[in-house]
Each structure stands twice: as structure tokens, then as C-alpha cells.
Amino acid sequence: MTLLVIGLVLFLGTHSFSMARERRAAIIGRIGEGPYKGLYSLLSLAGIVLVSIGYGQYRAGGYISVWDPPVWTRHLALLLVLIAFICFVAAYLPGHIKARLKHPMLAGVKIWAFAHLIANGDLGSILLFGSFLVWAVLARISVKRRDVAAQHGGTAAPAGWRNDILAVAIGAGVYLAFVFWLHPWLIGVSVLPMRA
């Protein structure tokens, strides 16, 4: 579980550093925006790789059970993750969903993490998804304080619903691909009871 913890510190630490606007600006001023973005991307990638390897090693070594979630939490998690996928897509398609949520990517991370927390009662999952949930809550508070959406004029929704329909359709399509093929292939765990 050591690699998992190191990966989480690296990945979420890098993303949390973005909240420290003055320090971030100072580093960009010192090394330039391009090198900063390159270093940020490199550290984020290293963090997510370590998280993946660390969580895989943890799972291979056997789960450390903390609590036993009821079966219904898995069904609720499936629904919540669908909503999370729609939020992820809505972050890139300005519309009513994005205007309402203000920061749909963070909303999606919170929903995704919460869904996995209620459906998994083992220590590694609590550490992994709990860390992402805490980070997303803190990041949302930070964004709200900075009022980033107002600075970038990102709160105005378009007149129609085209982008919202696209967000739902694309989000649902990616979700279905993930549920049926990508989750078992990438994560090694089936999320469907009939495939367990």
C-alpha cells in the first residue's frame, strides 16, 4: 500500500498545489508557464501510475476489510457513476448542466468517489476514493473562493439544450463502455453482478 499512498500524495499534491495561487504564480514566474505545465503533467502522470500500481498490488495481496457494504450500495453506485460521467463530459460542453454545477468536473469527481466509497468497504478503497473525495471538496471550495467561473464568464448557458443532450449521450455511451468492457479490462473488477 506504500506505492498507493506515495501516488496519492504525488497526484493529489500536484493538483492541490494549483490552489496555492501565489506560490504557483511565483514558480511560473521563475521557470515559465511551459516548463511549469510540463512538470505538472509529468508529476501528475507519475502519481496516477503509482496509484494504479499501488492499488493493484494492494488488491493482489488481499483486501483489508473495514466494513461490509449492503448489496444495494452497488446498484446506487452504478447510477451515481453514470451521473459522474455526464458531469465529466459536461465540463467540456458549456450548457445548462455546466452553468448549474459551475464546475462539473469536480462535481463528477465527488460523485464518482462517493459512489465507490459506499460500494467498497476495504481499507485500500477507503484510502483511494476517500482521498479523491476530500481533494475534490477542498478544490471546489478553493474555486468558489477564487470565483474562477465569474472571471472566465463560464456561467452563462447557451440558449438551447444541444450541449446538454450531447453531454448526456456521450457520458452515457462512455459509461456503458466502461461498465461492460473498460472497468473489467483496466481495473480487473467487474461491476455487474451477472459478470462477477
Phi and psi in degrees as GROMACS dihedral restraints (atoms count N, CA, C in turn):
[ dihedral_restraints ]
;  ai    aj    ak    al  type     phi  dphi    fc
    3     4     5     6     1   -62.0    20    10
    4     5     6     7     1   -45.2    20    10
    6     7     8     9     1   -63.2    20    10
    7     8     9    10     1   -36.5    20    10
    9    10    11    12     1   -61.0    20    10
   10    11    12    13     1   -46.4    20    10
   12    13    14    15     1   -64.6    20    10
   13    14    15    16     1   -44.5    20    10
   15    16    17    18     1   -61.8    20    10
   16    17    18    19     1   -43.3    20    10
   18    19    20    21     1   -62.2    20    10
   19    20    21    22     1   -42.8    20    10
   21    22    23    24     1   -64.0    20    10
   22    23    24    25     1   -42.9    20    10
   24    25    26    27     1   -62.2    20    10
   25    26    27    28     1   -43.1    20    10
   27    28    29    30     1   -67.8    20    10
   28    29    30    31     1   -50.2    20    10
   30    31    32    33     1   -67.9    20    10
   31    32    33    34     1   -53.1    20    10
   33    34    35    36     1   -74.2    20    10
   34    35    36    37     1   -29.3    20    10
   36    37    38    39     1   -64.8    20    10
   37    38    39    40     1   -43.3    20    10
   39    40    41    42     1   -61.0    20    10
   40    41    42    43     1   -45.4    20    10
   42    43    44    45     1   -69.6    20    10
   43    44    45    46     1   -32.4    20    10
   45    46    47    48     1   -70.7    20    10
   46    47    48    49     1   -29.5    20    10
   48    49    50    51     1   -61.4    20    10
   49    50    51    52     1   -28.4    20    10
   51    52    53    54     1   -61.1    20    10
   52    53    54    55     1   -23.4    20    10
   54    55    56    57     1   -75.2    20    10
   55    56    57    58     1   -23.8    20    10
   57    58    59    60     1   -85.1    20    10
   58    59    60    61     1    79.9    20    10
   60    61    62    63     1   -61.6    20    10
   61    62    63    64     1   -38.1    20    10
   63    64    65    66     1   -69.6    20    10
   64    65    66    67     1   -43.7    20    10
   66    67    68    69     1   -66.1    20    10
   67    68    69    70     1   -39.7    20    10
   69    70    71    72     1   -60.8    20    10
   70    71    72    73     1   -46.8    20    10
   72    73    74    75     1   -62.3    20    10
   73    74    75    76     1   -36.8    20    10
   75    76    77    78     1   -65.3    20    10
   76    77    78    79     1   -41.8    20    10
   78    79    80    81     1   -68.4    20    10
   79    80    81    82     1   -41.8    20    10
   81    82    83    84     1   -61.4    20    10
   82    83    84    85     1   -39.8    20    10
   84    85    86    87     1   -64.2    20    10
   85    86    87    88     1   -31.8    20    10
   87    88    89    90     1   -80.0    20    10
   88    89    90    91     1   -45.1    20    10
   90    91    92    93     1  -109.2    20    10
   91    92    93    94     1   -14.1    20    10
   93    94    95    96     1    99.6    20    10
   94    95    96    97     1   155.3    20    10
   96    97    98    99     1   -69.0    20    10
   97    98    99   100     1   -40.7    20    10
   99   100   101   102     1   -60.4    20    10
  100   101   102   103     1   -53.6    20    10
  102   103   104   105     1   -60.7    20    10
  103   104   105   106     1   -35.7    20    10
  105   106   107   108     1   -62.5    20    10
  106   107   108   109     1   -47.8    20    10
  108   109   110   111     1   -63.5    20    10
  109   110   111   112     1   -38.2    20    10
  111   112   113   114     1   -63.4    20    10
  112   113   114   115     1   -46.0    20    10
  114   115   116   117     1   -64.6    20    10
  115   116   117   118     1   -42.1    20    10
  117   118   119   120     1   -58.6    20    10
  118   119   120   121     1   -47.2    20    10
  120   121   122   123     1   -64.7    20    10
  121   122   123   124     1   -42.5    20    10
  123   124   125   126     1   -62.9    20    10
  124   125   126   127     1   -46.2    20    10
  126   127   128   129     1   -66.3    20    10
  127   128   129   130     1   -39.0    20    10
  129   130   131   132     1   -63.5    20    10
  130   131   132   133     1   -44.4    20    10
  132   133   134   135     1   -63.5    20    10
  133   134   135   136     1   -44.7    20    10
  135   136   137   138     1   -60.2    20    10
  136   137   138   139     1   -40.5    20    10
  138   139   140   141     1   -63.4    20    10
  139   140   141   142     1   -45.6    20    10
  141   142   143   144     1   -69.6    20    10
  142   143   144   145     1   -32.6    20    10
  144   145   146   147     1   -65.6    20    10
  145   146   147   148     1   -45.3    20    10
  147   148   149   150     1   -64.8    20    10
  148   149   150   151     1   -37.9    20    10
  150   151   152   153     1   -60.6    20    10
  151   152   153   154     1   -46.5    20    10
  153   154   155   156     1   -62.5    20    10
  154   155   156   157     1   -48.3    20    10
  156   157   158   159     1   -64.9    20    10
  157   158   159   160     1   -45.9    20    10
  159   160   161   162     1   -62.3    20    10
  160   161   162   163     1   -42.1    20    10
  162   163   164   165     1   -69.0    20    10
  163   164   165   166     1   -37.1    20    10
  165   166   167   168     1   -63.0    20    10
  166   167   168   169     1   -42.6    20    10
  168   169   170   171     1   -64.7    20    10
  169   170   171   172     1   -41.3    20    10
  171   172   173   174     1   -59.6    20    10
  172   173   174   175     1   -48.2    20    10
  174   175   176   177     1   -63.5    20    10
  175   176   177   178     1   -38.8    20    10
  177   178   179   180     1   -66.4    20    10
  178   179   180   181     1   -30.2    20    10
  180   181   182   183     1   -82.4    20    10
  181   182   183   184     1    -4.8    20    10
  183   184   185   186     1   104.3    20    10
  184   185   186   187     1   137.0    20    10
  186   187   188   189     1   -71.1    20    10
  187   188   189   190     1   145.5    20    10
  189   190   191   192     1  -104.3    20    10
  190   191   192   193     1   102.7    20    10
  192   193   194   195     1   -73.7    20    10
  193   194   195   196     1   134.4    20    10
  195   196   197   198     1  -111.5    20    10
  196   197   198   199     1   -42.8    20    10
  198   199   200   201     1  -151.5    20    10
  199   200   201   202     1   163.0    20    10
  201   202   203   204     1  -110.7    20    10
  202   203   204   205     1   100.4    20    10
  204   205   206   207     1   -65.4    20    10
  205   206   207   208     1   140.3    20    10
  207   208   209   210     1   -64.4    20    10
  208   209   210   211     1   156.1    20    10
  210   211   212   213     1   -58.7    20    10
  211   212   213   214     1   -36.1    20    10
  213   214   215   216     1   -62.0    20    10
  214   215   216   217     1   -24.2    20    10
  216   217   218   219     1   -66.1    20    10
  217   218   219   220     1   -28.6    20    10
  219   220   221   222     1   -67.5    20    10
  220   221   222   223     1   -39.7    20    10
  222   223   224   225     1   -67.9    20    10
  223   224   225   226     1   -40.9    20    10
  225   226   227   228     1   -64.3    20    10
  226   227   228   229     1   -39.3    20    10
  228   229   230   231     1   -61.1    20    10
  229   230   231   232     1   -40.6    20    10
  231   232   233   234     1   -59.4    20    10
  232   233   234   235     1   -43.4    20    10
  234   235   236   237     1   -66.6    20    10
  235   236   237   238     1   -44.5    20    10
  237   238   239   240     1   -63.8    20    10
  238   239   240   241     1   -38.8    20    10
  240   241   242   243     1   -67.6    20    10
  241   242   243   244     1   -34.0    20    10
  243   244   245   246     1   -58.6    20    10
  244   245   246   247     1   -46.5    20    10
  246   247   248   249     1   -61.9    20    10
  247   248   249   250     1   -39.9    20    10
  249   250   251   252     1   -61.6    20    10
  250   251   252   253     1   -42.9    20    10
  252   253   254   255     1   -62.7    20    10
  253   254   255   256     1   -39.5    20    10
  255   256   257   258     1   -63.9    20    10
  256   257   258   259     1   -40.4    20    10
  258   259   260   261     1   -62.2    20    10
  259   260   261   262     1   -43.2    20    10
  261   262   263   264     1   -58.0    20    10
  262   263   264   265     1   -45.4    20    10
  264   265   266   267     1   -69.5    20    10
  265   266   267   268     1   -39.4    20    10
  267   268   269   270     1   -61.4    20    10
  268   269   270   271     1   -23.4    20    10
  270   271   272   273     1   -63.1    20    10
  271   272   273   274     1   -25.7    20    10
  273   274   275   276     1  -104.8    20    10
  274   275   276   277     1    -2.5    20    10
  276   277   278   279     1  -126.0    20    10
  277   278   279   280     1    90.4    20    10
  279   280   281   282     1   -55.8    20    10
  280   281   282   283     1   125.5    20    10
  282   283   284   285     1  -165.3    20    10
  283   284   285   286     1  -160.7    20    10
  285   286   287   288     1   -66.6    20    10
  286   287   288   289     1   -36.3    20    10
  288   289   290   291     1   -62.9    20    10
  289   290   291   292     1   -48.8    20    10
  291   292   293   294     1   -63.4    20    10
  292   293   294   295     1   -41.6    20    10
  294   295   296   297     1   -63.3    20    10
  295   296   297   298     1   -39.7    20    10
  297   298   299   300     1   -70.2    20    10
  298   299   300   301     1   -45.0    20    10
  300   301   302   303     1   -81.7    20    10
  301   302   303   304     1   -21.2    20    10
  303   304   305   306     1    68.2    20    10
  304   305   306   307     1   -43.4    20    10
  306   307   308   309     1  -139.2    20    10
  307   308   309   310     1    76.0    20    10
  309   310   311   312     1   -62.5    20    10
  310   311   312   313     1   -27.0    20    10
  312   313   314   315     1   -63.1    20    10
  313   314   315   316     1   -46.5    20    10
  315   316   317   318     1   -67.4    20    10
  316   317   318   319     1   -36.6    20    10
  318   319   320   321     1   -61.9    20    10
  319   320   321   322     1   -42.0    20    10
  321   322   323   324     1   -63.2    20    10
  322   323   324   325     1   -41.7    20    10
  324   325   326   327     1   -63.4    20    10
  325   326   327   328     1   -42.7    20    10
  327   328   329   330     1   -62.6    20    10
  328   329   330   331     1   -45.2    20    10
  330   331   332   333     1   -65.3    20    10
  331   332   333   334     1   -45.1    20    10
  333   334   335   336     1   -60.0    20    10
  334   335   336   337     1   -47.0    20    10
  336   337   338   339     1   -65.7    20    10
  337   338   339   340     1   -44.7    20    10
  339   340   341   342     1   -61.6    20    10
  340   341   342   343     1   -42.6    20    10
  342   343   344   345     1   -58.6    20    10
  343   344   345   346     1   -44.0    20    10
  345   346   347   348     1   -71.2    20    10
  346   347   348   349     1   -31.1    20    10
  348   349   350   351     1   -66.7    20    10
  349   350   351   352     1   -41.4    20    10
  351   352   353   354     1   -74.8    20    10
  352   353   354   355     1   -21.6    20    10
  354   355   356   357     1   -96.6    20    10
  355   356   357   358     1   -11.7    20    10
  357   358   359   360     1  -125.5    20    10
  358   359   360   361     1   127.0    20    10
  360   361   362   363     1  -110.2    20    10
  361   362   363   364     1    19.5    20    10
  363   364   365   366     1   -98.1    20    10
  364   365   366   367     1   158.5    20    10
  366   367   368   369     1   -60.3    20    10
  367   368   369   370     1   -43.8    20    10
  369   370   371   372     1   -61.8    20    10
  370   371   372   373     1   -42.2    20    10
  372   373   374   375     1   -67.9    20    10
  373   374   375   376     1   -40.1    20    10
  375   376   377   378     1   -62.4    20    10
  376   377   378   379     1   -42.6    20    10
  378   379   380   381     1   -64.9    20    10
  379   380   381   382     1   -48.3    20    10
  381   382   383   384     1   -64.4    20    10
  382   383   384   385     1   -58.6    20    10
  384   385   386   387     1   -75.7    20    10
  385   386   387   388     1   -31.4    20    10
  387   388   389   390     1   -63.5    20    10
  388   389   390   391     1   -40.3    20    10
  390   391   392   393     1   -62.8    20    10
  391   392   393   394     1   -43.7    20    10
  393   394   395   396     1   -65.4    20    10
  394   395   396   397     1   -38.1    20    10
  396   397   398   399     1   -65.7    20    10
  397   398   399   400     1   -46.0    20    10
  399   400   401   402     1   -61.3    20    10
  400   401   402   403     1   -45.1    20    10
  402   403   404   405     1   -59.8    20    10
  403   404   405   406     1   -45.7    20    10
  405   406   407   408     1   -64.4    20    10
  406   407   408   409     1   -37.9    20    10
  408   409   410   411     1   -64.7    20    10
  409   410   411   412     1   -46.8    20    10
  411   412   413   414     1   -64.5    20    10
  412   413   414   415     1   -39.7    20    10
  414   415   416   417     1   -64.2    20    10
  415   416   417   418     1   -39.2    20    10
  417   418   419   420     1   -66.6    20    10
  418   419   420   421     1   -39.4    20    10
  420   421   422   423     1   -62.7    20    10
  421   422   423   424     1   -42.6    20    10
  423   424   425   426     1   -62.9    20    10
  424   425   426   427     1   -44.1    20    10
  426   427   428   429     1   -63.5    20    10
  427   428   429   430     1   -41.1    20    10
  429   430   431   432     1   -63.3    20    10
  430   431   432   433     1   -40.9    20    10
  432   433   434   435     1   -64.8    20    10
  433   434   435   436     1   -38.0    20    10
  435   436   437   438     1   -79.4    20    10
  436   437   438   439     1   -17.8    20    10
  438   439   440   441     1    56.5    20    10
  439   440   441   442     1    47.2    20    10
  441   442   443   444     1   -61.2    20    10
  442   443   444   445     1   -39.5    20    10
  444   445   446   447     1   -60.4    20    10
  445   446   447   448     1   -41.2    20    10
  447   448   449   450     1   -68.7    20    10
  448   449   450   451     1   -36.2    20    10
  450   451   452   453     1   -64.7    20    10
  451   452   453   454     1   -34.5    20    10
  453   454   455   456     1   -99.1    20    10
  454   455   456   457     1     2.5    20    10
  456   457   458   459     1    64.6    20    10
  457   458   459   460     1    30.7    20    10
  459   460   461   462     1   -88.9    20    10
  460   461   462   463     1     8.7    20    10
  462   463   464   465     1   -94.3    20    10
  463   464   465   466     1   -14.8    20    10
  465   466   467   468     1   -78.2    20    10
  466   467   468   469     1   125.6    20    10
  468   469   470   471     1   -88.9    20    10
  469   470   471   472     1   147.3    20    10
  471   472   473   474     1   -67.1    20    10
  472   473   474   475     1   164.2    20    10
  474   475   476   477     1   -64.5    20    10
  475   476   477   478     1   -37.3    20    10
  477   478   479   480     1   -98.1    20    10
  478   479   480   481     1  -172.9    20    10
  480   481   482   483     1  -112.1    20    10
  481   482   483   484     1    11.1    20    10
  483   484   485   486     1   -54.9    20    10
  484   485   486   487     1   -51.5    20    10
  486   487   488   489     1   -65.7    20    10
  487   488   489   490     1   -32.1    20    10
  489   490   491   492     1   -68.8    20    10
  490   491   492   493     1   -41.7    20    10
  492   493   494   495     1   -63.4    20    10
  493   494   495   496     1   -42.2    20    10
  495   496   497   498     1   -62.8    20    10
  496   497   498   499     1   -41.9    20    10
  498   499   500   501     1   -61.1    20    10
  499   500   501   502     1   -43.0    20    10
  501   502   503   504     1   -66.5    20    10
  502   503   504   505     1   -45.8    20    10
  504   505   506   507     1   -65.9    20    10
  505   506   507   508     1   -48.3    20    10
  507   508   509   510     1   -67.5    20    10
  508   509   510   511     1   -43.7    20    10
  510   511   512   513     1   -59.1    20    10
  511   512   513   514     1   -44.1    20    10
  513   514   515   516     1   -66.2    20    10
  514   515   516   517     1   -39.6    20    10
  516   517   518   519     1   -63.8    20    10
  517   518   519   520     1   -46.0    20    10
  519   520   521   522     1   -65.9    20    10
  520   521   522   523     1   -39.2    20    10
  522   523   524   525     1   -58.5    20    10
  523   524   525   526     1   -48.2    20    10
  525   526   527   528     1   -62.6    20    10
  526   527   528   529     1   -41.8    20    10
  528   529   530   531     1   -61.2    20    10
  529   530   531   532     1   -40.0    20    10
  531   532   533   534     1   -68.5    20    10
  532   533   534   535     1   -44.7    20    10
  534   535   536   537     1   -63.1    20    10
  535   536   537   538     1   -46.0    20    10
  537   538   539   540     1   -83.5    20    10
  538   539   540   541     1   -33.3    20    10
  540   541   542   543     1  -126.3    20    10
  541   542   543   544     1   -49.5    20    10
  543   544   545   546     1   -71.5    20    10
  544   545   546   547     1   -39.7    20    10
  546   547   548   549     1   -62.9    20    10
  547   548   549   550     1   -49.6    20    10
  549   550   551   552     1   -62.3    20    10
  550   551   552   553     1   -36.2    20    10
  552   553   554   555     1   -74.6    20    10
  553   554   555   556     1   -48.3    20    10
  555   556   557   558     1   -80.2    20    10
  556   557   558   559     1   -41.5    20    10
  558   559   560   561     1   -96.8    20    10
  559   560   561   562     1   -25.1    20    10
  561   562   563   564     1    83.0    20    10
  562   563   564   565     1    15.2    20    10
  564   565   566   567     1  -132.5    20    10
  565   566   567   568     1   127.5    20    10
  567   568   569   570     1   -81.2    20    10
  568   569   570   571     1   138.2    20    10
  570   571   572   573     1   -98.3    20    10
  571   572   573   574     1    -5.2    20    10
  573   574   575   576     1  -101.8    20    10
  574   575   576   577     1   129.8    20    10
  576   577   578   579     1   -57.4    20    10
  577   578   579   580     1   -36.3    20    10
  579   580   581   582     1   -68.6    20    10
  580   581   582   583     1   -18.2    20    10
  582   583   584   585     1  -104.0    20    10
  583   584   585   586     1     1.5    20    10
